Amino acid sequence: MKLREHPLLKKHWPPKWKPFFGSTAPIAGEIGVLDDVRPSRLSRCCFVLIDLRGTKYIGALTFSDDAFCRKFIDFVRRQRGKPIAKIAELDVSFG
């Protein structure tokens, strides 16, 4: 099973990307390079930060399961510096 096809991610992946700073327009799709994944103060939610040609974007993911959210964060953090499209193709075995 690939990350983008995981049942708990399927309808939320990829996140809607909004500029982290500045007035750049929102973007869509599996684009950019992963900068970081940060847990939210709220359980079952995390923020994914990407870089696209020098501009930073952020997307939020909310899950129905807190344990899955923590596993997702741990898994994706190990992919820092890789293209989002390549990360989405990775086989996952957690969940």
Contacts in CASP RR format, 6 or more apart in sequence:
PFRMAT RR
TARGET T0000
AUTHOR 0000-0000-0000
METHOD contacts of the structure
MODEL  1
MKLREHPLLKKHWPPKWKPFFGSTAPIAGEIGVLDDVRPSRLSRCCFVLI
DLRGTKYIGALTFSDDAFCRKFIDFVRRQRGKPIAKIAELDVSFG
1 91 0 8 1.000
1 92 0 8 1.000
1 93 0 8 1.000
2 88 0 8 1.000
2 89 0 8 1.000
2 90 0 8 1.000
2 91 0 8 1.000
2 92 0 8 1.000
3 9 0 8 1.000
3 13 0 8 1.000
3 87 0 8 1.000
3 88 0 8 1.000
3 89 0 8 1.000
3 90 0 8 1.000
3 91 0 8 1.000
3 92 0 8 1.000
4 10 0 8 1.000
4 13 0 8 1.000
4 14 0 8 1.000
4 30 0 8 1.000
4 88 0 8 1.000
4 89 0 8 1.000
6 92 0 8 1.000
6 95 0 8 1.000
8 63 0 8 1.000
8 64 0 8 1.000
8 65 0 8 1.000
8 68 0 8 1.000
8 95 0 8 1.000
9 61 0 8 1.000
9 72 0 8 1.000
12 61 0 8 1.000
12 62 0 8 1.000
12 63 0 8 1.000
13 61 0 8 1.000
13 88 0 8 1.000
14 28 0 8 1.000
14 29 0 8 1.000
14 30 0 8 1.000
14 84 0 8 1.000
14 88 0 8 1.000
15 48 0 8 1.000
15 59 0 8 1.000
15 60 0 8 1.000
15 61 0 8 1.000
16 26 0 8 1.000
16 28 0 8 1.000
16 59 0 8 1.000
16 60 0 8 1.000
17 26 0 8 1.000
17 27 0 8 1.000
17 28 0 8 1.000
17 29 0 8 1.000
17 31 0 8 1.000
17 50 0 8 1.000
17 57 0 8 1.000
17 58 0 8 1.000
17 59 0 8 1.000
18 26 0 8 1.000
18 57 0 8 1.000
18 58 0 8 1.000
18 59 0 8 1.000
19 25 0 8 1.000
19 26 0 8 1.000
19 55 0 8 1.000
19 56 0 8 1.000
19 57 0 8 1.000
19 58 0 8 1.000
20 49 0 8 1.000
20 56 0 8 1.000
20 57 0 8 1.000
20 58 0 8 1.000
21 56 0 8 1.000
24 55 0 8 1.000
24 57 0 8 1.000
26 57 0 8 1.000
27 52 0 8 1.000
27 57 0 8 1.000
29 84 0 8 1.000
30 84 0 8 1.000
30 85 0 8 1.000
30 88 0 8 1.000
31 50 0 8 1.000
31 52 0 8 1.000
31 84 0 8 1.000
31 85 0 8 1.000
32 50 0 8 1.000
32 51 0 8 1.000
32 52 0 8 1.000
32 57 0 8 1.000
32 83 0 8 1.000
32 84 0 8 1.000
32 85 0 8 1.000
33 50 0 8 1.000
33 51 0 8 1.000
33 52 0 8 1.000
33 81 0 8 1.000
33 82 0 8 1.000
33 83 0 8 1.000
33 84 0 8 1.000
34 48 0 8 1.000
34 49 0 8 1.000
34 50 0 8 1.000
34 76 0 8 1.000
34 79 0 8 1.000
34 80 0 8 1.000
34 81 0 8 1.000
34 82 0 8 1.000
34 83 0 8 1.000
34 84 0 8 1.000
34 87 0 8 1.000
35 49 0 8 1.000
35 50 0 8 1.000
35 51 0 8 1.000
35 56 0 8 1.000
35 80 0 8 1.000
35 81 0 8 1.000
36 48 0 8 1.000
36 49 0 8 1.000
36 77 0 8 1.000
36 80 0 8 1.000
37 46 0 8 1.000
37 47 0 8 1.000
37 48 0 8 1.000
37 49 0 8 1.000
37 72 0 8 1.000
37 73 0 8 1.000
37 76 0 8 1.000
37 77 0 8 1.000
38 46 0 8 1.000
38 47 0 8 1.000
38 49 0 8 1.000
38 73 0 8 1.000
39 45 0 8 1.000
39 46 0 8 1.000
39 47 0 8 1.000
39 69 0 8 1.000
39 70 0 8 1.000
39 73 0 8 1.000
40 46 0 8 1.000
40 47 0 8 1.000
40 60 0 8 1.000
43 66 0 8 1.000
43 69 0 8 1.000
44 62 0 8 1.000
44 63 0 8 1.000
44 64 0 8 1.000
44 65 0 8 1.000
44 66 0 8 1.000
44 69 0 8 1.000
45 60 0 8 1.000
45 61 0 8 1.000
45 62 0 8 1.000
45 63 0 8 1.000
45 69 0 8 1.000
46 60 0 8 1.000
46 61 0 8 1.000
46 69 0 8 1.000
46 72 0 8 1.000
46 73 0 8 1.000
47 58 0 8 1.000
47 59 0 8 1.000
47 60 0 8 1.000
47 61 0 8 1.000
48 58 0 8 1.000
48 59 0 8 1.000
48 60 0 8 1.000
48 61 0 8 1.000
48 76 0 8 1.000
49 56 0 8 1.000
49 57 0 8 1.000
49 58 0 8 1.000
49 59 0 8 1.000
50 56 0 8 1.000
50 57 0 8 1.000
50 58 0 8 1.000
50 84 0 8 1.000
51 57 0 8 1.000
61 69 0 8 1.000
61 72 0 8 1.000
63 69 0 8 1.000
63 72 0 8 1.000
65 95 0 8 1.000
67 95 0 8 1.000
68 94 0 8 1.000
68 95 0 8 1.000
71 94 0 8 1.000
71 95 0 8 1.000
72 94 0 8 1.000
75 92 0 8 1.000
75 94 0 8 1.000
76 87 0 8 1.000
79 86 0 8 1.000
79 87 0 8 1.000
79 90 0 8 1.000
END
